[in-house]
Amino acid sequence: MPTRFVPLGPSHLAAIALILLVPAALALAARHEHLGRRADLWARLSLALFQLAGWIGWFWTSWSHGALWLGNELPLNLCDWAEIALIVALLTRNQFAYELGYFWGLGGTLQGVLTPTIYYDWPDPQFVFFFIQHGGVVASLLYLTLGSGLRPTWRSLPRVIAASLAYVGVAGLADWLLGVNYGFLRAKPAGENLLTVMSPWPWYIPELVLTGLIFVLVYYAPFALADWWKAGGKWRHSQKK
């Protein structure tokens, strides 16, 4: 009989620790004087393959348990879009793909890592592939930022906000046509999470959009402060595209 998942239990905390420590170790290798470029290439390829393996494993686990259906088999969750963007960024170092993966990963997938909607604990395949898939997103965006030297700029903000609103439109259209709940636009997810404290449907949707806009500013704030500090206390936009 599988063990029930315990939020912030030993297995959950160990998974969170690995999600933070692995990209930090890879970033140190990528910044090493002699390992440098080769370490960065291998780290990016490994993380991309890791995410693909997690995606395939999740589909296999869901299919084998008869839990794959129209409401979860399409890549229409924000975590899916973040994963796709980060795989592209890992393979190409594309700035826009990185920006989407960075903000979507921190704004959406990180919530899933901290408050996962799973039932079984380690070593059940549901636990393993959930954290490979979701943890891989967070680890990848951390590595690209710390190891590959990518970062968001002021120009990232309108691009990410426009893409996020496009996601809401696509997910909302799919929910309406198929009677599903991608993006949690028709109902709140089970368990304790950010949406739990928001208003009932449909009023939590504009609250969710506003919260997303605030998160974009919060997740950009460290870079804005760093630019301000480097400019001697004067605001200066980054010149990177």
C-alpha atoms as an extended CHARMM CRD file, in Angstrom:
* protein
*
       241  EXT
         1         1  MET       CA              0.0000000000        0.0000000000        0.0000000000  PROA      1               0.0000000000
         2         2  PRO       CA              1.5970000000        3.3300000000       -1.0460000000  PROA      2               0.0000000000
         3         3  THR       CA              2.3540000000        5.8200000000        1.7240000000  PROA      3               0.0000000000
         4         4  ARG       CA              0.2170000000        8.9570000000        1.7230000000  PROA      4               0.0000000000
         5         5  PHE       CA              2.0690000000       12.1420000000        0.8050000000  PROA      5               0.0000000000
         6         6  VAL       CA              2.8950000000       14.4090000000        3.7610000000  PROA      6               0.0000000000
         7         7  PRO       CA              3.3200000000       18.1090000000        2.8460000000  PROA      7               0.0000000000
         8         8  LEU       CA              6.6950000000       19.3740000000        4.0890000000  PROA      8               0.0000000000
         9         9  GLY       CA              7.4880000000       15.8830000000        5.3190000000  PROA      9               0.0000000000
        10        10  PRO       CA             11.0060000000       14.3860000000        4.9910000000  PROA      10              0.0000000000
        11        11  SER       CA             10.5550000000       13.3270000000        1.3520000000  PROA      11              0.0000000000
        12        12  HSD       CA              9.0570000000       16.6710000000        0.3430000000  PROA      12              0.0000000000
        13        13  LEU       CA             11.8170000000       18.6600000000        2.0520000000  PROA      13              0.0000000000
        14        14  ALA       CA             14.4980000000       16.4250000000        0.5170000000  PROA      14              0.0000000000
        15        15  ALA       CA             13.0300000000       17.0260000000       -2.9480000000  PROA      15              0.0000000000
        16        16  ILE       CA             13.0140000000       20.8030000000       -2.3870000000  PROA      16              0.0000000000
        17        17  ALA       CA             16.6300000000       20.6810000000       -1.1950000000  PROA      17              0.0000000000
        18        18  LEU       CA             17.7200000000       18.7980000000       -4.3330000000  PROA      18              0.0000000000
        19        19  ILE       CA             15.8430000000       21.2600000000       -6.5510000000  PROA      19              0.0000000000
        20        20  LEU       CA             17.8980000000       24.0780000000       -5.0320000000  PROA      20              0.0000000000
        21        21  LEU       CA             21.2620000000       22.3700000000       -4.5700000000  PROA      21              0.0000000000
        22        22  VAL       CA             21.6150000000       20.6500000000       -7.9630000000  PROA      22              0.0000000000
        23        23  PRO       CA             21.4130000000       23.8260000000      -10.1090000000  PROA      23              0.0000000000
        24        24  ALA       CA             23.6850000000       25.6240000000       -7.6460000000  PROA      24              0.0000000000
        25        25  ALA       CA             26.3290000000       22.8810000000       -8.0170000000  PROA      25              0.0000000000
        26        26  LEU       CA             25.9670000000       22.8850000000      -11.8100000000  PROA      26              0.0000000000
        27        27  ALA       CA             26.3000000000       26.6710000000      -11.8480000000  PROA      27              0.0000000000
        28        28  LEU       CA             29.5530000000       26.4740000000       -9.8810000000  PROA      28              0.0000000000
        29        29  ALA       CA             30.9180000000       23.9920000000      -12.4290000000  PROA      29              0.0000000000
        30        30  ALA       CA             29.8230000000       26.1950000000      -15.3380000000  PROA      30              0.0000000000
        31        31  ARG       CA             31.6000000000       29.1860000000      -13.8220000000  PROA      31              0.0000000000
        32        32  HSD       CA             34.7900000000       27.2190000000      -13.1800000000  PROA      32              0.0000000000
        33        33  GLU       CA             37.8370000000       28.6860000000      -14.9160000000  PROA      33              0.0000000000
        34        34  HSD       CA             38.6990000000       25.4730000000      -16.7960000000  PROA      34              0.0000000000
        35        35  LEU       CA             35.3640000000       23.5730000000      -16.9930000000  PROA      35              0.0000000000
        36        36  GLY       CA             33.3670000000       26.6090000000      -18.1050000000  PROA      36              0.0000000000
        37        37  ARG       CA             31.7910000000       26.2630000000      -21.5520000000  PROA      37              0.0000000000
        38        38  ARG       CA             31.8090000000       22.4580000000      -21.6680000000  PROA      38              0.0000000000
        39        39  ALA       CA             30.2130000000       22.1910000000      -18.2110000000  PROA      39              0.0000000000
        40        40  ASP       CA             27.5260000000       24.6840000000      -19.2270000000  PROA      40              0.0000000000
        41        41  LEU       CA             26.7000000000       22.7010000000      -22.3750000000  PROA      41              0.0000000000
        42        42  TRP       CA             26.4500000000       19.3950000000      -20.5130000000  PROA      42              0.0000000000
        43        43  ALA       CA             24.3940000000       20.9490000000      -17.7340000000  PROA      43              0.0000000000
        44        44  ARG       CA             21.8890000000       22.4520000000      -20.1620000000  PROA      44              0.0000000000
        45        45  LEU       CA             21.5630000000       19.2220000000      -22.1730000000  PROA      45              0.0000000000
        46        46  SER       CA             21.1800000000       17.1510000000      -19.0020000000  PROA      46              0.0000000000
        47        47  LEU       CA             18.4780000000       19.4080000000      -17.5790000000  PROA      47              0.0000000000
        48        48  ALA       CA             16.5800000000       19.4170000000      -20.8850000000  PROA      48              0.0000000000
        49        49  LEU       CA             16.6630000000       15.6000000000      -21.0280000000  PROA      49              0.0000000000
        50        50  PHE       CA             15.6990000000       15.4530000000      -17.3500000000  PROA      50              0.0000000000
        51        51  GLN       CA             12.5670000000       17.4980000000      -18.0250000000  PROA      51              0.0000000000
        52        52  LEU       CA             11.6540000000       15.4190000000      -21.0740000000  PROA      52              0.0000000000
        53        53  ALA       CA             12.0740000000       12.2310000000      -19.0120000000  PROA      53              0.0000000000
        54        54  GLY       CA              9.8200000000       13.6640000000      -16.3160000000  PROA      54              0.0000000000
        55        55  TRP       CA              7.1540000000       14.5530000000      -18.8690000000  PROA      55              0.0000000000
        56        56  ILE       CA              7.2340000000       11.0920000000      -20.4700000000  PROA      56              0.0000000000
        57        57  GLY       CA              7.2610000000        9.4150000000      -17.0580000000  PROA      57              0.0000000000
        58        58  TRP       CA              4.2670000000       11.4130000000      -15.8730000000  PROA      58              0.0000000000
        59        59  PHE       CA              2.2790000000       10.4470000000      -18.9740000000  PROA      59              0.0000000000
        60        60  TRP       CA              3.2370000000        6.8020000000      -18.5600000000  PROA      60              0.0000000000
        61        61  THR       CA              2.2930000000        6.7760000000      -14.8680000000  PROA      61              0.0000000000
        62        62  SER       CA             -1.0510000000        8.4880000000      -15.5100000000  PROA      62              0.0000000000
        63        63  TRP       CA             -1.8470000000        6.1820000000      -18.4290000000  PROA      63              0.0000000000
        64        64  SER       CA             -0.9190000000        3.0120000000      -16.5140000000  PROA      64              0.0000000000
        65        65  HSD       CA             -3.2120000000        4.0530000000      -13.6400000000  PROA      65              0.0000000000
        66        66  GLY       CA             -6.0690000000        4.9690000000      -15.9740000000  PROA      66              0.0000000000
        67        67  ALA       CA             -5.8090000000        8.5950000000      -14.8870000000  PROA      67              0.0000000000
        68        68  LEU       CA             -5.1030000000       10.1380000000      -18.2930000000  PROA      68              0.0000000000
        69        69  TRP       CA             -8.0470000000       12.0750000000      -19.6970000000  PROA      69              0.0000000000
        70        70  LEU       CA             -8.8680000000       15.1640000000      -21.7170000000  PROA      70              0.0000000000
        71        71  GLY       CA             -8.4810000000       17.4340000000      -18.7020000000  PROA      71              0.0000000000
        72        72  ASN       CA             -4.8180000000       16.5860000000      -18.0780000000  PROA      72              0.0000000000
        73        73  GLU       CA             -3.3560000000       15.0300000000      -21.2270000000  PROA      73              0.0000000000
        74        74  LEU       CA             -3.0430000000       18.2480000000      -23.2570000000  PROA      74              0.0000000000
        75        75  PRO       CA             -0.0640000000       20.6020000000      -22.6850000000  PROA      75              0.0000000000
        76        76  LEU       CA             -2.3000000000       23.4680000000      -21.5870000000  PROA      76              0.0000000000
        77        77  ASN       CA             -1.2700000000       24.0220000000      -17.9880000000  PROA      77              0.0000000000
        78        78  LEU       CA              1.0330000000       26.9530000000      -17.2810000000  PROA      78              0.0000000000
        79        79  CYS       CA              3.6000000000       24.4640000000      -15.9370000000  PROA      79              0.0000000000
        80        80  ASP       CA              3.5880000000       22.7540000000      -19.3580000000  PROA      80              0.0000000000
        81        81  TRP       CA              4.2330000000       26.0410000000      -21.1380000000  PROA      81              0.0000000000
        82        82  ALA       CA              6.9990000000       26.8890000000      -18.6670000000  PROA      82              0.0000000000
        83        83  GLU       CA              8.5790000000       23.4830000000      -19.2670000000  PROA      83              0.0000000000
        84        84  ILE       CA              8.4550000000       23.8680000000      -23.0530000000  PROA      84              0.0000000000
        85        85  ALA       CA              9.9500000000       27.3760000000      -22.8340000000  PROA      85              0.0000000000
        86        86  LEU       CA             12.7620000000       26.2070000000      -20.5720000000  PROA      86              0.0000000000
        87        87  ILE       CA             13.6400000000       23.2030000000      -22.7310000000  PROA      87              0.0000000000
        88        88  VAL       CA             13.9570000000       25.6190000000      -25.6770000000  PROA      88              0.0000000000
        89        89  ALA       CA             16.0260000000       27.9970000000      -23.5400000000  PROA      89              0.0000000000
        90        90  LEU       CA             18.3020000000       25.1860000000      -22.3480000000  PROA      90              0.0000000000
        91        91  LEU       CA             18.9570000000       23.9970000000      -25.8890000000  PROA      91              0.0000000000
        92        92  THR       CA             19.2890000000       27.4090000000      -27.5580000000  PROA      92              0.0000000000
        93        93  ARG       CA             19.8800000000       30.0000000000      -24.8050000000  PROA      93              0.0000000000
        94        94  ASN       CA             17.0710000000       32.0040000000      -26.4150000000  PROA      94              0.0000000000
        95        95  GLN       CA             16.3320000000       35.1020000000      -24.3310000000  PROA      95              0.0000000000
        96        96  PHE       CA             12.5430000000       35.1970000000      -24.8200000000  PROA      96              0.0000000000
        97        97  ALA       CA             12.1800000000       31.4860000000      -24.0450000000  PROA      97              0.0000000000
        98        98  TYR       CA             14.2430000000       32.0260000000      -20.8940000000  PROA      98              0.0000000000
        99        99  GLU       CA             12.0950000000       34.9800000000      -19.8370000000  PROA      99              0.0000000000
       100       100  LEU       CA              8.9030000000       32.9700000000      -20.1790000000  PROA      100             0.0000000000
       101       101  GLY       CA             10.4000000000       30.0080000000      -18.3450000000  PROA      101             0.0000000000
       102       102  TYR       CA             11.7660000000       32.2170000000      -15.5790000000  PROA      102             0.0000000000
       103       103  PHE       CA              8.5540000000       34.0820000000      -14.7800000000  PROA      103             0.0000000000
       104       104  TRP       CA              6.1330000000       31.2320000000      -15.4740000000  PROA      104             0.0000000000
       105       105  GLY       CA              8.3040000000       28.7780000000      -13.5730000000  PROA      105             0.0000000000
       106       106  LEU       CA              8.5390000000       30.9780000000      -10.4820000000  PROA      106             0.0000000000
       107       107  GLY       CA              4.9490000000       32.2340000000      -10.7450000000  PROA      107             0.0000000000
       108       108  GLY       CA              3.2920000000       28.8800000000      -11.3720000000  PROA      108             0.0000000000
       109       109  THR       CA              5.4800000000       25.7960000000      -11.0980000000  PROA      109             0.0000000000
       110       110  LEU       CA              7.1530000000       26.9060000000       -7.8560000000  PROA      110             0.0000000000
       111       111  GLN       CA              3.7070000000       26.9450000000       -6.2280000000  PROA      111             0.0000000000
       112       112  GLY       CA              3.2700000000       23.3400000000       -7.3430000000  PROA      112             0.0000000000
       113       113  VAL       CA              6.6090000000       22.3450000000       -5.7990000000  PROA      113             0.0000000000
       114       114  LEU       CA              5.7070000000       23.9750000000       -2.4790000000  PROA      114             0.0000000000
       115       115  THR       CA              2.0720000000       22.7800000000       -2.4170000000  PROA      115             0.0000000000
       116       116  PRO       CA              1.9810000000       19.6700000000       -4.6550000000  PROA      116             0.0000000000
       117       117  THR       CA             -1.3630000000       18.1100000000       -5.5920000000  PROA      117             0.0000000000
       118       118  ILE       CA             -0.2570000000       14.4880000000       -5.2320000000  PROA      118             0.0000000000
       119       119  TYR       CA             -1.5200000000       11.6560000000       -3.0380000000  PROA      119             0.0000000000
       120       120  TYR       CA              1.4310000000        9.3010000000       -2.5750000000  PROA      120             0.0000000000
       121       121  ASP       CA              4.8860000000        9.7620000000       -1.0840000000  PROA      121             0.0000000000
       122       122  TRP       CA              8.3310000000        8.4900000000       -2.0570000000  PROA      122             0.0000000000
       123       123  PRO       CA              9.0450000000        6.0870000000       -3.7700000000  PROA      123             0.0000000000
       124       124  ASP       CA              5.6890000000        5.9830000000       -5.5560000000  PROA      124             0.0000000000
       125       125  PRO       CA              6.0400000000        6.8620000000       -9.2910000000  PROA      125             0.0000000000
       126       126  GLN       CA              3.5100000000        9.6810000000       -8.8580000000  PROA      126             0.0000000000
       127       127  PHE       CA              5.8350000000       11.3830000000       -6.3640000000  PROA      127             0.0000000000
       128       128  VAL       CA              8.9660000000       10.6850000000       -8.4190000000  PROA      128             0.0000000000
       129       129  PHE       CA              7.7040000000       11.9760000000      -11.7660000000  PROA      129             0.0000000000
       130       130  PHE       CA              5.8330000000       14.9330000000      -10.2540000000  PROA      130             0.0000000000
       131       131  PHE       CA              9.0300000000       16.2740000000       -8.7300000000  PROA      131             0.0000000000
       132       132  ILE       CA             11.1570000000       15.3970000000      -11.7580000000  PROA      132             0.0000000000
       133       133  GLN       CA              8.7860000000       17.3750000000      -13.9620000000  PROA      133             0.0000000000
       134       134  HSD       CA              8.0320000000       20.3220000000      -11.6570000000  PROA      134             0.0000000000
       135       135  GLY       CA             11.3830000000       20.3420000000       -9.9050000000  PROA      135             0.0000000000
       136       136  GLY       CA             13.1210000000       20.2120000000      -13.2620000000  PROA      136             0.0000000000
       137       137  VAL       CA             11.4300000000       23.4770000000      -14.2430000000  PROA      137             0.0000000000
       138       138  VAL       CA             12.6000000000       25.2980000000      -11.1140000000  PROA      138             0.0000000000
       139       139  ALA       CA             16.0950000000       23.7800000000      -11.2940000000  PROA      139             0.0000000000
       140       140  SER       CA             16.4000000000       24.7530000000      -14.9720000000  PROA      140             0.0000000000
       141       141  LEU       CA             15.4230000000       28.3860000000      -14.4950000000  PROA      141             0.0000000000
       142       142  LEU       CA             17.7780000000       28.6420000000      -11.5310000000  PROA      142             0.0000000000
       143       143  TYR       CA             20.6450000000       27.1240000000      -13.5200000000  PROA      143             0.0000000000
       144       144  LEU       CA             20.0920000000       29.3410000000      -16.5640000000  PROA      144             0.0000000000
       145       145  THR       CA             20.1580000000       32.3690000000      -14.2770000000  PROA      145             0.0000000000
       146       146  LEU       CA             23.0780000000       31.3600000000      -12.0450000000  PROA      146             0.0000000000
       147       147  GLY       CA             25.1350000000       29.2570000000      -14.4560000000  PROA      147             0.0000000000
       148       148  SER       CA             24.4690000000       30.4630000000      -17.9920000000  PROA      148             0.0000000000
       149       149  GLY       CA             24.2500000000       34.1100000000      -17.0390000000  PROA      149             0.0000000000
       150       150  LEU       CA             20.8130000000       34.7800000000      -18.5240000000  PROA      150             0.0000000000
       151       151  ARG       CA             18.6000000000       37.3300000000      -16.7900000000  PROA      151             0.0000000000
       152       152  PRO       CA             15.3670000000       39.2500000000      -17.3550000000  PROA      152             0.0000000000
       153       153  THR       CA             15.4370000000       42.9450000000      -18.2630000000  PROA      153             0.0000000000
       154       154  TRP       CA             12.9090000000       45.7700000000      -18.2270000000  PROA      154             0.0000000000
       155       155  ARG       CA             11.9930000000       44.7780000000      -21.7780000000  PROA      155             0.0000000000
       156       156  SER       CA             11.0720000000       41.3130000000      -20.5010000000  PROA      156             0.0000000000
       157       157  LEU       CA              8.1100000000       42.5860000000      -18.4820000000  PROA      157             0.0000000000
       158       158  PRO       CA              5.6870000000       43.6210000000      -21.2810000000  PROA      158             0.0000000000
       159       159  ARG       CA              6.6590000000       40.5500000000      -23.3240000000  PROA      159             0.0000000000
       160       160  VAL       CA              5.9600000000       38.1550000000      -20.4620000000  PROA      160             0.0000000000
       161       161  ILE       CA              2.7370000000       39.9160000000      -19.4650000000  PROA      161             0.0000000000
       162       162  ALA       CA              1.4580000000       39.7750000000      -23.0720000000  PROA      162             0.0000000000
       163       163  ALA       CA              2.3900000000       36.0930000000      -23.3760000000  PROA      163             0.0000000000
       164       164  SER       CA              0.7180000000       35.3340000000      -20.0300000000  PROA      164             0.0000000000
       165       165  LEU       CA             -2.5150000000       36.9940000000      -21.1210000000  PROA      165             0.0000000000
       166       166  ALA       CA             -2.3000000000       34.9760000000      -24.3540000000  PROA      166             0.0000000000
       167       167  TYR       CA             -1.9890000000       31.8130000000      -22.2460000000  PROA      167             0.0000000000
       168       168  VAL       CA             -5.1160000000       32.7660000000      -20.2710000000  PROA      168             0.0000000000
       169       169  GLY       CA             -6.9490000000       33.2440000000      -23.5650000000  PROA      169             0.0000000000
       170       170  VAL       CA             -5.8370000000       29.8690000000      -24.9700000000  PROA      170             0.0000000000
       171       171  ALA       CA             -6.5730000000       27.9900000000      -21.7350000000  PROA      171             0.0000000000
       172       172  GLY       CA             -9.9160000000       29.7340000000      -21.3200000000  PROA      172             0.0000000000
       173       173  LEU       CA            -10.9450000000       28.8640000000      -24.8850000000  PROA      173             0.0000000000
       174       174  ALA       CA             -9.9510000000       25.2190000000      -24.3740000000  PROA      174             0.0000000000
       175       175  ASP       CA            -11.8700000000       25.0810000000      -21.0900000000  PROA      175             0.0000000000
       176       176  TRP       CA            -14.9880000000       26.4950000000      -22.7470000000  PROA      176             0.0000000000
       177       177  LEU       CA            -14.8320000000       24.2260000000      -25.8050000000  PROA      177             0.0000000000
       178       178  LEU       CA            -13.8080000000       20.9940000000      -24.0400000000  PROA      178             0.0000000000
       179       179  GLY       CA            -15.3840000000       21.4030000000      -20.6100000000  PROA      179             0.0000000000
       180       180  VAL       CA            -12.0380000000       21.0460000000      -18.8290000000  PROA      180             0.0000000000
       181       181  ASN       CA            -10.1590000000       23.1670000000      -16.2640000000  PROA      181             0.0000000000
       182       182  TYR       CA             -6.7400000000       24.1150000000      -17.6150000000  PROA      182             0.0000000000
       183       183  GLY       CA             -5.2580000000       27.1110000000      -15.8440000000  PROA      183             0.0000000000
       184       184  PHE       CA             -7.8190000000       26.5770000000      -13.0560000000  PROA      184             0.0000000000
       185       185  LEU       CA            -10.1170000000       29.0280000000      -14.7910000000  PROA      185             0.0000000000
       186       186  ARG       CA            -13.3040000000       27.0290000000      -14.0940000000  PROA      186             0.0000000000
       187       187  ALA       CA            -12.5960000000       25.8140000000      -10.5680000000  PROA      187             0.0000000000
       188       188  LYS       CA             -9.9230000000       25.9800000000       -7.8850000000  PROA      188             0.0000000000
       189       189  PRO       CA             -7.4630000000       23.0920000000       -7.5110000000  PROA      189             0.0000000000
       190       190  ALA       CA             -7.7990000000       20.6970000000       -4.6050000000  PROA      190             0.0000000000
       191       191  GLY       CA             -5.7500000000       21.1540000000       -1.4400000000  PROA      191             0.0000000000
       192       192  GLU       CA             -4.2660000000       24.1980000000        0.2390000000  PROA      192             0.0000000000
       193       193  ASN       CA             -2.7680000000       26.6720000000       -2.2210000000  PROA      193             0.0000000000
       194       194  LEU       CA             -2.7520000000       30.3270000000       -3.1990000000  PROA      194             0.0000000000
       195       195  LEU       CA             -6.2410000000       30.1500000000       -4.7200000000  PROA      195             0.0000000000
       196       196  THR       CA             -7.6880000000       28.8240000000       -1.4510000000  PROA      196             0.0000000000
       197       197  VAL       CA             -7.6300000000       32.3140000000        0.1030000000  PROA      197             0.0000000000
       198       198  MET       CA             -9.1120000000       34.0130000000       -2.9800000000  PROA      198             0.0000000000
       199       199  SER       CA            -12.7630000000       34.7820000000       -3.7130000000  PROA      199             0.0000000000
       200       200  PRO       CA            -15.1700000000       32.1420000000       -5.0830000000  PROA      200             0.0000000000
       201       201  TRP       CA            -15.3970000000       31.5020000000       -8.8390000000  PROA      201             0.0000000000
       202       202  PRO       CA            -15.3910000000       33.4990000000      -11.0790000000  PROA      202             0.0000000000
       203       203  TRP       CA            -14.1900000000       36.4090000000       -8.9560000000  PROA      203             0.0000000000
       204       204  TYR       CA            -10.8440000000       34.8280000000       -8.1730000000  PROA      204             0.0000000000
       205       205  ILE       CA             -9.8600000000       34.9780000000      -11.8740000000  PROA      205             0.0000000000
       206       206  PRO       CA             -9.2110000000       38.7690000000      -11.9720000000  PROA      206             0.0000000000
       207       207  GLU       CA             -7.5440000000       38.4020000000       -8.5580000000  PROA      207             0.0000000000
       208       208  LEU       CA             -5.3190000000       35.7000000000      -10.0320000000  PROA      208             0.0000000000
       209       209  VAL       CA             -4.4060000000       37.9080000000      -13.0040000000  PROA      209             0.0000000000
       210       210  LEU       CA             -3.5580000000       40.8170000000      -10.6810000000  PROA      210             0.0000000000
       211       211  THR       CA             -1.4970000000       38.5130000000       -8.4550000000  PROA      211             0.0000000000
       212       212  GLY       CA              0.3760000000       37.2890000000      -11.5280000000  PROA      212             0.0000000000
       213       213  LEU       CA              1.2390000000       40.8700000000      -12.5030000000  PROA      213             0.0000000000
       214       214  ILE       CA              2.5110000000       41.5370000000       -8.9770000000  PROA      214             0.0000000000
       215       215  PHE       CA              4.6060000000       38.3490000000       -9.0690000000  PROA      215             0.0000000000
       216       216  VAL       CA              6.2170000000       39.4960000000      -12.3360000000  PROA      216             0.0000000000
       217       217  LEU       CA              7.3770000000       42.6690000000      -10.6000000000  PROA      217             0.0000000000
       218       218  VAL       CA              8.4830000000       40.7800000000       -7.4760000000  PROA      218             0.0000000000
       219       219  TYR       CA             10.5380000000       38.2560000000       -9.4520000000  PROA      219             0.0000000000
       220       220  TYR       CA             12.1720000000       41.0480000000      -11.4340000000  PROA      220             0.0000000000
       221       221  ALA       CA             12.9060000000       43.1370000000       -8.3200000000  PROA      221             0.0000000000
       222       222  PRO       CA             16.2980000000       41.5040000000       -7.4610000000  PROA      222             0.0000000000
       223       223  PHE       CA             17.6440000000       42.3760000000      -10.9090000000  PROA      223             0.0000000000
       224       224  ALA       CA             16.2400000000       45.9140000000      -10.7490000000  PROA      224             0.0000000000
       225       225  LEU       CA             17.8720000000       46.4320000000       -7.3550000000  PROA      225             0.0000000000
       226       226  ALA       CA             21.1720000000       45.0150000000       -8.6320000000  PROA      226             0.0000000000
       227       227  ASP       CA             21.1060000000       47.4300000000      -11.5880000000  PROA      227             0.0000000000
       228       228  TRP       CA             20.2850000000       50.3050000000       -9.2370000000  PROA      228             0.0000000000
       229       229  TRP       CA             23.1970000000       49.3630000000       -6.9620000000  PROA      229             0.0000000000
       230       230  LYS       CA             25.6540000000       49.0940000000       -9.8660000000  PROA      230             0.0000000000
       231       231  ALA       CA             24.5030000000       52.4830000000      -11.1800000000  PROA      231             0.0000000000
       232       232  GLY       CA             25.3900000000       54.1050000000       -7.8480000000  PROA      232             0.0000000000
       233       233  GLY       CA             21.8120000000       54.4880000000       -6.6600000000  PROA      233             0.0000000000
       234       234  LYS       CA             20.4400000000       55.7650000000       -9.9700000000  PROA      234             0.0000000000
       235       235  TRP       CA             17.8590000000       53.8520000000      -11.9590000000  PROA      235             0.0000000000
       236       236  ARG       CA             19.2770000000       52.6080000000      -15.2390000000  PROA      236             0.0000000000
       237       237  HSD       CA             17.6400000000       50.1410000000      -17.5810000000  PROA      237             0.0000000000
       238       238  SER       CA             19.6970000000       47.1210000000      -18.5530000000  PROA      238             0.0000000000
       239       239  GLN       CA             21.0100000000       47.3720000000      -22.0930000000  PROA      239             0.0000000000
       240       240  LYS       CA             20.4530000000       43.6790000000      -22.7630000000  PROA      240             0.0000000000
       241       241  LYS       CA             17.6730000000       42.7530000000      -25.1410000000  PROA      241             0.0000000000
